Amino acid sequence: MHVLINGSFWTQPTVGSGQYVHGLVRWLPRIAPHHRYTLLIPAASLQGRDALPSPDISQLVLRTPFDRYSTNLAKLWFEQLSVPETARLAHRNNRDQTSVLIHVPYFAPPLQSVVPLVTTIPDVIPLVLPEYRGNSRVRLYMSLVRHTAREVDHVITFSHYSCNDIVTMIGISHQRVSATLLAADERYLPPADRGAALASVAARYNLHEPFLYYVGGLDVRKNLAVLLRAVALLHQRGRFPAVLAIAGRALGGDQRLFPDIDGLIAHLDLGAVVRRIEVPHSDGPLLYQTCTAFAFPSRYEGFGLPPLEAMACGAPVVASTASSLPEVVGDAALLVDPDDPGAWAAALERMLFEPTLRTDLRTRGLAHAATFSWERVARETVQIYEQVNAARISAGAPGGWRKS
């Protein structure tokens, strides 16, 4: 089989969809080297730079008429025309009758494809949460991809919770949706020398034990207001001998999506105990490895990778009971109602004052994180490719072609 992978996020290896496509590109050839893989990269995403290398699979850079003029039109052209046309030509020109399949690893499958089509939908946040639907252009785009998602051969998502949301919000059968649970990247490990790691954090970020840590978006579903109110409750009682370090940045100015976190910190008089920091990608594991506990109060996640990364680094985790998070952390974290600041305050207080609890959660977290692997993600993904292709052929579409 020849698998064409939409590489729109290949040049963004630090964002969620970029991490996912990099994981696939790294692991698919190891798990199933008998298949051929080509990464399709939109020229507009390169912005004059060379593409990041992918040693084990080939790359093909595709240009559109709008690359220099309109990012949005170039994106739409690439997704809806360039990718399916490349697949059509690959099938027509292959001499060994190898089946061709497209994998779009994010929520933007083409409207038409003559070859089998698999798409990954990490979550359906814009469909579930109205405030994320944005302006009319965003709503039109979401309407398009929602329609095209109903036509794909199979949908991959990252949690069983998301499977149910996709079935409900898009209107496809459970049989056409599979969950391949993600894993932390291999670089997320416990520190070889925790003392040296603590010294690095002190030198780079002026953070000392004890400190709590949050990393992620600052948008409204991340629920930082509840976390800050919990810290305020402890601070008012004299039970917060720590600092809360918040890493993340707002991606827009819409107050509906991005609350004024700094304003709330000032309003709650937390300036002395809450610190906003910027953490480069290279330091991602370091803060997890050294924090006293990691807090993740999000109200909605398609998966929720940060708590799993934290566990893999040996951090005790407090997470919300919402959406997919119980599925991700299992019984290896404290789980708290996302709408209850008092309960969050109690959980954080336990983390700060009960070292035996932290040790227990650290041990359980490391064991739990080890049950997730990119090898399994890749293996399950290849199984989906092969099942989709076999179903097409058995339905009488030779070589994997769609019947028209």
C-alpha positions in Angstrom: 0.0 0.0 0.0 1.1 3.6 -0.7 0.0 5.9 2.1 -0.1 9.6 1.3 0.0 11.7 4.5 -1.2 15.3 4.6 1.7 17.1 6.1 0.2 20.5 6.7 1.4 20.5 10.3 4.9 19.0 9.6 6.5 22.5 10.0 4.8 22.9 13.4 6.3 20.1 15.5 5.5 21.7 18.9 1.7 22.0 18.4 -0.6 19.0 19.0 -1.3 18.1 15.3 2.4 18.6 14.5 3.4 16.3 17.3 1.0 13.7 16.0 2.2 13.8 12.3 5.8 13.7 13.5 5.0 10.6 15.6 3.4 8.9 12.7 6.2 9.7 10.3 8.8 8.4 12.9 6.9 5.2 13.7 4.9 4.0 10.7 8.0 2.9 8.7 9.3 1.0 11.8 6.0 -0.9 12.4 5.1 -1.5 8.7 8.1 -1.1 6.4 6.4 -3.2 3.7 4.1 -0.2 3.0 5.3 3.0 1.3 4.7 6.4 2.8 4.8 9.9 1.2 4.4 13.1 3.2 2.6 15.8 1.2 3.7 19.3 2.4 2.0 22.5 1.3 4.6 25.0 0.0 2.8 27.8 1.8 3.7 26.3 5.1 7.4 26.4 4.4 7.6 30.2 4.1 10.8 30.0 2.1 12.4 27.5 4.5 13.5 23.9 3.8 11.1 21.2 5.0 12.2 19.4 8.2 13.8 16.1 7.2 11.9 12.8 7.4 14.6 10.2 6.8 12.3 7.1 6.5 9.7 8.4 4.2 9.7 10.5 1.0 8.4 14.1 0.8 6.5 15.9 -1.9 6.0 19.7 -1.7 2.8 20.8 -3.4 2.2 24.4 -4.6 -1.1 26.2 -5.1 -1.9 29.3 -7.1 -2.5 31.2 -3.8 0.7 30.5 -1.9 1.9 34.1 -2.1 -1.5 35.8 -1.8 -3.8 34.1 0.6 -3.0 31.7 3.4 -6.6 30.7 3.7 -7.2 30.0 0.0 -3.9 28.2 -0.3 -4.9 26.0 2.7 -8.3 25.2 1.1 -6.8 24.5 -2.3 -4.2 22.2 -0.8 -6.7 20.2 1.3 -9.5 20.0 -1.3 -7.6 19.8 -4.6 -3.9 19.2 -4.3 -4.0 16.2 -2.0 -6.8 14.2 -3.8 -5.3 15.0 -7.2 -1.9 13.7 -6.1 -3.5 10.5 -4.9 -5.3 10.1 -8.2 -2.1 10.5 -10.1 -0.2 8.2 -7.8 -2.8 5.5 -8.4 -3.0 6.0 -12.1 0.8 6.0 -12.6 1.8 3.1 -10.3 3.0 0.1 -12.2 2.8 -2.6 -9.6 -1.0 -2.1 -8.8 -0.2 -0.9 -5.2 -3.2 0.4 -3.5 -3.1 4.1 -2.6 -4.7 5.6 0.5 -4.9 9.2 1.9 -4.5 9.9 5.6 -5.4 13.4 6.7 -4.1 13.7 10.3 -6.4 16.5 11.3 -10.0 17.7 10.8 -9.9 18.6 7.1 -10.6 15.7 4.7 -11.2 16.5 1.0 -14.7 16.5 -0.3 -13.9 14.0 -3.0 -11.3 11.3 -3.3 -11.0 8.4 -5.7 -8.9 6.4 -3.2 -9.6 5.3 0.3 -9.6 8.1 2.8 -8.8 8.1 6.5 -8.9 11.3 8.6 -8.0 12.0 12.2 -10.3 14.2 14.2 -8.6 15.0 17.5 -11.7 16.6 18.9 -14.9 18.4 17.8 -14.4 21.4 20.1 -15.9 23.9 17.6 -19.0 21.7 17.2 -19.4 21.1 21.0 -18.5 24.6 22.3 -20.3 27.4 20.5 -17.8 30.1 21.6 -15.1 28.3 19.4 -17.1 28.6 16.2 -15.7 32.1 15.5 -16.8 34.2 12.6 -18.8 33.3 9.5 -15.7 32.2 7.6 -14.8 29.7 10.4 -18.4 28.5 10.6 -18.4 28.0 6.8 -15.1 26.0 6.9 -16.4 23.9 9.8 -19.6 23.2 7.9 -17.5 22.0 4.9 -15.2 19.7 6.9 -18.2 18.3 8.9 -19.8 17.3 5.7 -16.7 15.8 4.2 -16.0 13.8 7.5 -19.3 12.0 6.9 -17.9 10.7 3.6 -14.5 9.3 4.7 -13.9 5.6 5.0 -12.7 5.8 8.6 -12.1 8.4 11.3 -9.3 8.1 13.9 -9.5 10.0 17.2 -7.6 9.9 20.4 -10.0 8.8 23.1 -13.2 6.8 23.5 -14.8 10.0 24.8 -14.1 11.7 21.5 -15.4 8.7 19.6 -18.8 9.3 21.2 -18.7 13.1 20.5 -17.8 12.5 16.9 -20.6 10.0 16.4 -23.1 12.4 18.0 -21.9 15.7 16.5 -20.9 14.6 12.9 -23.5 11.8 12.5 -21.4 8.8 11.5 -21.6 5.2 12.9 -19.5 3.9 15.7 -18.1 1.2 13.3 -16.4 4.0 11.3 -14.6 5.6 14.2 -11.6 4.2 16.2 -9.6 5.5 19.1 -5.8 5.3 19.0 -4.8 6.7 22.4 -1.8 8.9 22.2 1.5 8.6 24.1 4.1 11.1 25.5 7.1 11.6 23.3 10.2 9.6 24.3 11.9 12.7 25.6 9.4 12.9 28.5 11.3 10.9 31.2 12.1 11.2 34.9 15.3 13.3 35.5 18.5 11.4 35.6 19.6 13.8 38.4 16.7 15.7 40.1 19.1 17.9 42.0 20.7 19.1 38.8 17.2 19.6 37.2 16.1 21.7 40.2 19.2 23.8 39.9 18.4 24.4 36.2 14.9 25.4 36.9 16.0 27.8 39.7 18.6 29.4 37.4 16.4 29.7 34.3 13.0 30.5 35.8 13.7 31.5 39.4 11.5 28.6 40.6 12.2 26.7 43.8 10.4 23.9 45.6 7.6 23.7 46.2 5.9 24.9 43.1 2.8 23.9 41.1 2.9 23.9 37.4 0.4 24.3 34.5 1.2 24.2 30.8 -1.3 24.5 28.0 -3.6 27.0 26.3 -5.0 30.0 28.1 -8.4 29.8 26.4 -11.6 29.6 28.3 -12.1 25.8 28.2 -8.7 25.3 30.0 -10.5 26.6 33.1 -7.6 28.5 34.7 -10.0 30.7 36.5 -11.0 27.8 38.8 -7.3 26.9 39.4 -6.5 30.5 40.3 -9.5 30.8 42.7 -8.4 27.6 44.4 -4.9 29.0 44.9 -6.6 32.2 46.2 -8.5 30.2 48.8 -5.4 28.5 50.1 -3.4 31.8 50.0 -6.1 33.5 52.1 -5.9 30.7 54.7 -2.1 30.8 54.8 -1.9 27.3 53.3 -0.1 28.1 50.1 3.7 28.0 50.8 4.4 27.7 47.1 4.3 29.3 43.6 2.0 28.4 40.7 3.9 28.6 37.5 1.6 29.1 34.4 3.2 28.4 31.0 1.2 29.3 27.9 0.1 32.2 25.8 -3.2 33.5 24.4 -3.5 33.0 20.7 -6.0 35.8 20.1 -7.7 38.8 21.6 -11.3 37.5 21.8 -12.3 37.9 25.4 -14.9 35.2 25.0 -12.1 32.7 24.2 -9.2 34.2 26.1 -10.1 35.5 29.5 -7.9 38.2 31.1 -5.7 35.9 33.2 -3.4 38.7 34.3 -6.4 40.7 35.4 -7.8 37.9 37.4 -4.4 37.3 39.1 -4.4 40.9 40.1 -8.0 40.9 41.2 -7.4 37.9 43.5 -4.2 39.5 44.8 -2.0 36.6 43.7 0.9 38.5 42.2 3.3 37.2 44.8 2.4 33.5 44.3 1.5 33.1 40.7 4.1 33.5 37.9 3.6 33.6 34.2 6.5 32.0 32.4 7.4 31.1 28.8 8.9 27.6 28.4 10.7 26.8 25.1 10.0 23.4 23.6 13.4 22.1 24.6 12.6 22.7 28.3 9.2 21.0 28.2 10.3 17.9 30.3 12.3 20.0 32.8 9.3 21.8 34.4 7.4 18.5 34.6 10.4 16.8 36.2 10.8 19.4 38.9 7.4 20.6 39.9 5.9 19.6 43.2 2.6 18.7 41.3 1.1 19.3 37.9 -2.5 20.8 37.8 -4.7 20.5 34.7 -8.3 21.8 35.3 -9.5 21.7 31.7 -13.2 21.4 31.0 -12.9 19.8 27.6 -10.1 17.8 25.9 -10.1 15.4 23.0 -7.3 13.6 24.7 -5.2 15.8 27.1 -1.5 15.1 26.5 0.0 17.4 29.2 -1.1 15.2 32.2 0.3 12.1 30.5 3.6 13.9 29.7 3.8 15.1 33.4 3.3 11.5 34.6 6.0 10.2 32.3 8.3 12.7 33.9 7.4 11.7 37.4 5.1 14.5 38.4 2.1 13.9 40.6 -1.0 15.1 38.7 -4.3 16.7 39.7 -6.7 16.7 36.8 -10.3 17.5 36.1 -13.1 14.9 35.9 -14.2 16.4 32.6 -14.3 14.9 29.1 -11.5 12.5 28.2 -9.2 13.2 31.2 -10.3 10.3 33.4 -9.6 8.0 30.5 -6.1 9.5 30.1 -5.0 9.5 33.7 -6.8 6.4 35.0 -6.4 5.9 38.7 -2.9 7.5 38.8 -4.0 11.1 39.5 -6.3 13.0 41.8 -9.5 13.8 39.8 -11.5 16.9 40.7 -14.8 18.5 39.6 -13.8 21.3 37.1 -16.4 23.6 38.5 -15.5 23.4 42.2 -12.7 25.8 43.4 -13.1 24.5 46.9 -12.4 20.9 45.8 -9.4 22.1 43.8 -8.1 23.9 46.8 -8.4 20.7 48.9 -6.6 18.6 46.3 -3.8 21.2 45.9 -3.4 21.4 49.7 -3.0 17.6 49.8 -0.3 17.8 47.2 1.6 20.4 49.0 1.4 18.9 52.5 1.2 15.1 52.0 4.6 13.8 50.7 3.4 10.2 50.9 0.5 11.0 48.5 3.0 12.6 46.1 5.2 9.6 46.2 2.3 7.2 45.6 1.0 9.3 42.7 4.5 9.6 41.2 4.9 5.8 41.3 1.5 5.1 39.9 1.8 7.8 37.2 5.1 6.5 35.9 3.6 3.0 35.6 0.5 4.3 34.0 2.3 6.5 31.4 4.4 3.5 30.4 1.2 1.7 29.2 0.9 4.3 26.4 3.3 4.1 23.4 3.8 5.5 20.0 4.6 2.0 18.8 1.0 1.0 19.7 -0.4 4.2 18.0 1.4 3.3 14.8 0.5 -0.3 14.9 -3.2 0.5 15.4 -3.1 3.1 12.7 -1.6 0.6 10.2 -4.3 -1.9 11.1 -6.9 0.8 10.2 -5.2 1.5 6.9 -5.2 -2.2 6.0 -8.8 -2.8 7.1 -10.0 0.2 5.1 -8.2 -0.9 2.0 -9.3 -4.5 2.3 -13.0 -3.4 2.7 -12.7 -1.3 -0.4 -11.3 -4.1 -2.5 -13.8 -6.6 -1.2 -16.6 -4.1 -2.1 -15.4 -4.4 -5.7 -13.3 -1.3 -6.0 -10.1 -2.7 -7.5 -6.8 -1.3 -6.3 -8.5 0.6 -3.5 -10.4 3.0 -5.8 -13.7 4.4 -4.6 -16.6 3.2 -6.6 -18.3 6.2 -8.3 
